Amino acid sequence: MPNNVVSLLQELIRIPSVNPDCSSDGSGEAAMADFVEGFLRGIAFDVTQEEVLPTRPNVIGRCNYTGSDSDTRPRIMLCPHLDTVSVAGMDMDTFGTITDDGRILGRGASDTKGPMAAMLQALKNCAEILPTLPVAVDFVGFMGEEASQHGSKHFGKQHAAEYAFALAGEPTSLEIVNITKGSLWATLHATGKAAHASQPEAGDNAILKIARALDQFEQSITKQLETYTHPSLSHSTLNIGTIAGGKQPNIVPDFASAQIDIRTTPALYEDSGALALVEKVIEEQQLPIKVLNPHENPPMEVADDNPWILRMQAANPESKTVSAPWFSDAAHLNAAGIPSICIGPGSINQAHTKDEFIRIADLEAGVAYFENFIRSLAN
């Protein structure tokens, strides 16, 4: 077992865990789950792996209990995700190395193996008191956060009733993110009729069709998205991120598609959601496109005066609540009935970058933060 949080993070970074939904060469989370299981067993946790997709498990560690009766303590969990985005374009030989100015390099250093290492190290440091605390502090590592969040959705369906609160590991600079936007990812698809490019009038150009439709769609839906506001999140937004179509230049294209990303405020989510709004705009404007493969993630809003947030702040008085425009596993846990926030060392600005890193000082501050919180639960 690693002796300190720096060596622990170095080991975590060197374990391949690219989400296969993000990259064709992604290895998945199995090796990470096995390492985490071994670490947790080493500090006397009861550990199970729940397979969510083939060879892609969540790892669930429950802290031991030494009472004479059954364990009826309220349970909370520290829950980072096991996967990362692609390592394409990165120098993997540098993974886990330490720079002269005190940074640890590598995919996941910030998002989210750094927060994971801080959480695990804090649990190890508190191992002797965990069985006797009046609150059970468990650890859950989720698969699949970087695409579709299958792990947290599965966990919420299976275990929501067992937990009172969740601290999802994300690089928040140790600020408590209790409000986030949701999202809708979807493909807008147009069809046409193929023909020889020398006779374009004999065909129906799907690329021109979707280009004109997207312009009309963007103008109409943006005005409506701007009406769904939030005091700290601003308003809902649209991004048209990709467009593709056709087979080759001498064929009138008979298909074209664009992928969209709508970031949703709680107000939009509560008012039937982004997908319903997209379909409404398409129908009202009579646009020649249809929606394919929609995937909607809920926004999250947990009150500043939630008792568990107040306990976190009592243990770490410098910690403040903030909002964020991104989404995470915490939103799915919250939607399932577990009040949840995001917290962890490191900067979100480093997430997914080709030179991702976390500063050792920030990592060690994360250990202290989680240890302070865990030890405060004895009071």
C-alpha positions as CSV (number, residue, x, y, z in Angstrom):
1,M,0.0,0.0,0.0
2,P,1.4,3.5,-0.9
3,N,2.9,5.3,2.1
4,N,1.5,8.8,1.3
5,V,-1.0,10.6,-0.9
6,V,1.7,11.5,-3.5
7,S,2.8,8.0,-4.1
8,L,-0.9,6.9,-4.0
9,L,-1.8,9.4,-6.8
10,Q,1.2,8.4,-8.8
11,E,0.0,4.8,-8.8
12,L,-3.6,5.8,-9.7
13,I,-2.5,7.9,-12.6
14,R,-0.4,5.0,-14.0
15,I,-3.4,2.6,-14.1
16,P,-5.1,2.8,-17.5
17,S,-8.8,3.8,-17.0
18,V,-9.9,5.6,-20.2
19,N,-13.6,5.4,-20.7
20,P,-14.2,3.2,-23.8
21,D,-17.2,5.4,-24.7
22,C,-14.7,8.3,-25.0
23,S,-12.0,6.6,-27.0
24,S,-11.9,3.5,-29.2
25,D,-8.8,2.3,-27.3
26,G,-10.3,2.9,-23.9
27,S,-9.4,0.1,-21.4
28,G,-12.3,0.8,-19.0
29,E,-12.4,0.9,-15.3
30,A,-11.8,-2.7,-14.2
31,A,-8.1,-2.2,-13.3
32,M,-8.9,0.9,-11.3
33,A,-11.7,-0.9,-9.5
34,D,-9.4,-3.8,-8.5
35,F,-6.8,-1.4,-7.2
36,V,-9.3,0.6,-5.1
37,E,-10.8,-2.6,-3.8
38,G,-7.4,-3.7,-2.6
39,F,-6.7,-0.4,-1.0
40,L,-10.0,-0.4,0.9
41,R,-9.6,-4.0,2.0
42,G,-6.3,-2.9,3.4
43,I,-8.0,-0.5,5.8
44,A,-10.7,-3.0,6.8
45,F,-13.6,-2.0,4.5
46,D,-16.1,-4.5,3.2
47,V,-15.9,-4.2,-0.6
48,T,-18.0,-5.3,-3.5
49,Q,-17.8,-4.7,-7.2
50,E,-21.2,-4.2,-9.0
51,E,-20.9,-4.7,-12.7
52,V,-22.8,-2.0,-14.5
53,L,-21.8,-2.9,-18.0
54,P,-19.7,-5.9,-19.0
55,T,-16.2,-5.7,-17.3
56,R,-17.1,-2.2,-16.1
57,P,-18.0,-2.1,-12.4
58,N,-18.7,0.3,-9.6
59,V,-16.6,-0.4,-6.6
60,I,-18.4,0.0,-3.2
61,G,-16.6,0.1,0.1
62,R,-18.5,0.0,3.4
63,C,-16.6,1.0,6.5
64,N,-16.6,-1.5,9.3
65,Y,-18.8,-1.3,12.4
66,T,-17.7,-2.5,15.9
67,G,-20.9,-2.0,17.8
68,S,-22.7,-4.9,19.4
69,D,-26.0,-4.2,17.6
70,S,-26.8,-3.9,13.9
71,D,-25.3,-1.0,12.0
72,T,-28.1,1.6,11.8
73,R,-25.9,4.6,11.5
74,P,-26.7,7.3,8.8
75,R,-24.4,6.6,5.9
76,I,-22.6,9.2,3.7
77,M,-20.2,8.5,0.9
78,L,-17.1,9.8,-0.7
79,C,-17.5,9.1,-4.4
80,P,-15.1,10.0,-7.2
81,H,-15.3,8.4,-10.6
82,L,-12.9,5.7,-11.8
83,D,-12.7,6.7,-15.5
84,T,-10.9,9.3,-17.5
85,V,-11.2,10.9,-20.9
86,S,-8.8,9.9,-23.7
87,V,-5.0,10.1,-23.4
88,A,-4.6,10.9,-27.1
89,G,-1.9,13.5,-27.7
90,M,-0.4,13.1,-24.2
91,D,3.1,11.9,-23.4
92,M,2.3,8.8,-21.3
93,D,5.9,8.4,-20.2
94,T,5.4,11.5,-18.0
95,F,2.4,10.1,-16.2
96,G,2.9,10.3,-12.5
97,T,6.1,12.3,-12.6
98,I,6.7,15.2,-10.4
99,T,7.9,18.6,-11.8
100,D,10.5,20.8,-10.1
101,D,7.7,23.2,-9.1
102,G,5.7,20.5,-7.3
103,R,3.1,19.3,-9.8
104,I,2.1,15.7,-10.5
105,L,1.5,15.1,-14.2
106,G,-0.9,12.8,-16.1
107,R,-4.4,12.0,-17.2
108,G,-6.7,12.1,-14.2
109,A,-4.3,14.0,-12.0
110,S,-7.0,16.7,-11.6
111,D,-10.1,14.9,-12.9
112,T,-10.5,12.9,-10.9
113,K,-7.7,10.7,-9.5
114,G,-6.4,13.6,-7.5
115,P,-9.6,14.0,-5.5
116,M,-9.8,10.2,-5.3
117,A,-6.4,9.9,-3.8
118,A,-7.1,12.7,-1.2
119,M,-10.3,10.9,-0.2
120,L,-8.7,7.5,0.1
121,Q,-5.7,8.8,2.0
122,A,-8.1,10.6,4.4
123,L,-10.0,7.4,5.0
124,K,-6.7,5.6,5.7
125,N,-5.6,8.3,8.1
126,C,-9.0,8.0,10.0
127,A,-9.2,4.2,9.8
128,E,-8.9,3.7,13.5
129,I,-12.0,5.8,14.3
130,L,-14.3,4.9,11.3
131,P,-15.8,1.8,13.0
132,T,-17.0,3.8,16.0
133,L,-18.2,7.1,14.4
134,P,-21.9,7.8,14.8
135,V,-21.9,8.3,11.0
136,A,-20.8,5.6,8.5
137,V,-18.4,7.0,5.9
138,D,-18.3,4.8,2.8
139,F,-16.4,5.0,-0.4
140,V,-17.9,4.4,-3.9
141,G,-15.9,4.6,-7.2
142,F,-18.2,5.1,-10.2
143,M,-17.6,3.8,-13.7
144,G,-18.6,5.8,-16.8
145,E,-18.8,9.4,-15.5
146,E,-17.1,10.9,-18.6
147,A,-19.8,9.6,-20.9
148,S,-23.4,8.8,-20.0
149,Q,-22.8,8.4,-16.2
150,H,-24.0,4.8,-16.2
151,G,-22.3,4.1,-12.8
152,S,-24.0,6.8,-10.7
153,K,-27.4,6.2,-12.4
154,H,-27.2,2.5,-11.6
155,F,-26.0,3.2,-8.0
156,G,-28.9,5.6,-7.5
157,K,-31.5,3.1,-8.5
158,Q,-30.0,0.4,-6.4
159,H,-28.8,2.2,-3.2
160,A,-30.3,5.7,-2.9
161,A,-32.4,4.7,0.2
162,E,-29.2,3.7,2.0
163,Y,-27.5,7.1,2.0
164,A,-28.1,10.5,3.6
165,F,-25.4,12.5,1.6
166,A,-22.8,12.2,-1.0
167,L,-19.5,14.0,-1.7
168,A,-18.7,13.5,-5.4
169,G,-15.0,13.9,-6.0
170,E,-14.3,16.6,-8.6
171,P,-11.6,19.2,-8.9
172,T,-13.4,22.2,-7.3
173,S,-10.4,23.9,-5.6
174,L,-12.0,22.6,-2.3
175,E,-15.1,24.7,-2.8
176,I,-18.5,23.1,-2.3
177,V,-20.3,22.9,-5.6
178,N,-23.9,22.5,-4.7
179,I,-25.6,24.0,-7.8
180,T,-24.8,22.8,-11.4
181,K,-26.4,23.0,-14.8
182,G,-27.8,20.0,-16.5
183,S,-27.4,19.1,-20.1
184,L,-29.0,17.7,-23.2
185,W,-26.9,16.0,-25.9
186,A,-28.7,15.1,-29.1
187,T,-28.3,14.7,-32.8
188,L,-30.4,16.6,-35.2
189,H,-30.8,14.7,-38.5
190,A,-32.0,15.6,-42.0
191,T,-32.6,13.4,-45.0
192,G,-32.5,14.2,-48.7
193,K,-32.3,12.5,-52.0
194,A,-29.0,11.5,-53.6
195,A,-28.2,12.5,-57.2
196,H,-25.3,13.1,-59.5
197,A,-23.6,16.4,-58.7
198,S,-23.9,17.4,-62.3
199,Q,-27.7,17.4,-61.9
200,P,-28.3,18.8,-58.4
201,E,-31.8,19.7,-59.3
202,A,-32.6,15.9,-59.5
203,G,-31.7,15.5,-55.8
204,D,-32.5,17.0,-52.4
205,N,-29.4,18.3,-50.7
206,A,-29.6,17.3,-47.0
207,I,-26.6,19.5,-46.0
208,L,-28.3,22.6,-47.3
209,K,-31.5,21.5,-45.7
210,I,-29.9,21.1,-42.2
211,A,-27.8,24.3,-42.6
212,R,-30.9,26.4,-43.2
213,A,-32.8,24.5,-40.5
214,L,-30.0,25.0,-37.9
215,D,-30.0,28.8,-38.5
216,Q,-33.7,29.0,-37.9
217,F,-33.5,26.6,-34.9
218,E,-30.7,28.5,-33.2
219,Q,-32.4,31.8,-33.5
220,S,-35.7,30.5,-32.1
221,I,-34.5,28.3,-29.3
222,T,-31.9,30.7,-28.0
223,K,-34.5,33.4,-27.3
224,Q,-36.5,30.8,-25.3
225,L,-33.4,29.4,-23.5
226,E,-32.6,32.9,-22.3
227,T,-35.9,33.0,-20.4
228,Y,-34.8,30.1,-18.1
229,T,-32.6,31.9,-15.7
230,H,-30.9,31.2,-12.3
231,P,-29.4,33.7,-9.9
232,S,-25.9,32.1,-10.0
233,L,-26.0,30.0,-13.2
234,S,-27.2,32.7,-15.6
235,H,-29.5,31.2,-18.3
236,S,-29.7,28.0,-20.3
237,T,-27.5,27.9,-23.4
238,L,-27.1,26.1,-26.8
239,N,-24.0,25.0,-28.6
240,I,-24.0,23.3,-32.0
241,G,-20.9,21.3,-31.7
242,T,-20.5,19.1,-34.8
243,I,-22.0,18.8,-38.3
244,A,-21.5,16.1,-40.9
245,G,-23.1,14.7,-44.0
246,G,-22.8,13.3,-47.5
247,K,-20.4,10.7,-48.9
248,Q,-18.3,12.5,-51.5
249,P,-18.2,15.8,-53.5
250,N,-19.8,14.4,-56.7
251,I,-23.0,13.1,-55.0
252,V,-25.8,15.3,-53.8
253,P,-25.9,14.4,-50.1
254,D,-28.9,12.4,-48.9
255,F,-28.2,12.7,-45.2
256,A,-26.7,15.3,-42.7
257,S,-26.6,15.6,-39.0
258,A,-25.5,18.0,-36.3
259,Q,-24.8,17.4,-32.6
260,I,-26.1,19.9,-30.1
261,D,-25.4,20.5,-26.4
262,I,-27.9,22.5,-24.3
263,R,-26.9,23.4,-20.8
264,T,-30.0,23.6,-18.6
265,T,-30.9,25.5,-15.5
266,P,-33.2,24.1,-12.9
267,A,-36.0,26.2,-14.2
268,L,-35.9,24.6,-17.7
269,Y,-35.6,21.1,-16.2
270,E,-38.6,21.7,-14.1
271,D,-40.6,23.1,-17.0
272,S,-40.6,19.8,-19.0
273,G,-36.9,19.9,-19.9
274,A,-34.6,20.7,-22.8
275,L,-35.7,17.8,-25.0
276,A,-39.3,18.8,-24.9
277,L,-38.3,22.3,-25.8
278,V,-36.2,21.2,-28.8
279,E,-39.1,19.1,-30.1
280,K,-41.5,22.0,-29.6
281,V,-39.3,24.4,-31.6
282,I,-38.9,21.9,-34.4
283,E,-42.6,21.4,-34.6
284,E,-43.5,25.1,-34.3
285,Q,-41.0,26.2,-37.0
286,Q,-41.8,23.2,-39.2
287,L,-38.2,22.3,-39.6
288,P,-37.2,19.3,-41.8
289,I,-35.1,17.7,-39.0
290,K,-35.7,15.0,-36.4
291,V,-34.1,14.3,-33.0
292,L,-31.9,11.2,-32.6
293,N,-30.1,9.7,-29.6
294,P,-31.1,12.3,-26.9
295,H,-29.3,12.1,-23.6
296,E,-30.5,14.4,-20.8
297,N,-28.7,15.0,-17.5
298,P,-30.5,16.8,-14.7
299,P,-29.2,20.0,-13.1
300,M,-28.5,19.9,-9.4
301,E,-29.4,22.3,-6.6
302,V,-28.8,21.6,-2.9
303,A,-29.6,24.3,-0.4
304,D,-26.7,26.2,1.2
305,D,-28.2,25.3,4.6
306,N,-28.3,21.6,4.1
307,P,-27.2,20.1,7.4
308,W,-24.3,18.1,5.9
309,I,-23.0,21.1,4.0
310,L,-23.1,23.0,7.3
311,R,-21.1,20.2,9.0
312,M,-18.5,20.4,6.2
313,Q,-18.1,24.1,6.7
314,A,-17.9,23.7,10.5
315,A,-15.0,21.4,10.0
316,N,-13.4,23.6,7.3
317,P,-14.6,27.2,7.9
318,E,-12.9,28.5,4.8
319,S,-15.0,26.3,2.5
320,K,-17.8,28.1,0.7
321,T,-20.7,27.0,-1.6
322,V,-20.5,27.9,-5.3
323,S,-22.3,27.0,-8.5
324,A,-20.8,25.5,-11.7
325,P,-21.9,25.3,-15.4
326,W,-20.9,21.7,-15.8
327,F,-22.6,18.4,-14.6
328,S,-21.3,15.3,-12.8
329,D,-22.3,12.1,-11.0
330,A,-23.6,14.2,-8.2
331,A,-26.6,15.4,-10.2
332,H,-27.8,11.9,-10.9
333,L,-27.3,10.9,-7.2
334,N,-29.3,14.0,-6.2
335,A,-32.0,13.2,-8.7
336,A,-32.2,9.7,-7.2
337,G,-32.8,11.1,-3.8
338,I,-29.3,11.4,-2.2
339,P,-28.5,15.1,-1.5
340,S,-25.1,15.5,-3.2
341,I,-22.3,18.0,-3.8
342,C,-19.0,18.1,-5.7
343,I,-15.8,18.7,-3.8
344,G,-12.1,18.0,-4.3
345,P,-8.6,19.4,-4.7
346,G,-7.3,20.6,-8.0
347,S,-8.7,23.0,-10.7
348,I,-11.4,22.2,-13.1
349,N,-9.3,24.3,-15.6
350,Q,-6.9,21.4,-15.8
351,A,-9.5,18.7,-16.5
352,H,-9.2,17.1,-19.9
353,T,-6.2,19.1,-21.0
354,K,-3.1,17.6,-22.7
355,D,-0.8,18.7,-19.8
356,E,-3.2,17.9,-17.0
357,F,-1.7,18.2,-13.5
358,I,-2.4,18.8,-9.8
359,R,-0.1,20.7,-7.4
360,I,1.1,18.6,-4.5
361,A,0.2,21.4,-2.1
362,D,-3.4,21.3,-3.3
363,L,-3.5,17.5,-3.1
364,E,-2.2,17.5,0.5
365,A,-4.7,20.3,1.4
366,G,-7.4,17.9,0.0
367,V,-6.4,15.2,2.4
368,A,-6.5,17.6,5.3
369,Y,-9.9,18.8,4.2
370,F,-11.5,15.4,4.1
371,E,-9.7,14.2,7.3
372,N,-11.0,17.3,9.2
373,F,-14.5,16.5,8.0
374,I,-14.4,12.8,8.9
375,R,-12.9,13.5,12.4
376,S,-15.5,16.2,13.0
377,L,-18.3,13.6,12.7
378,A,-17.3,12.2,16.1
379,N,-18.8,15.3,17.7
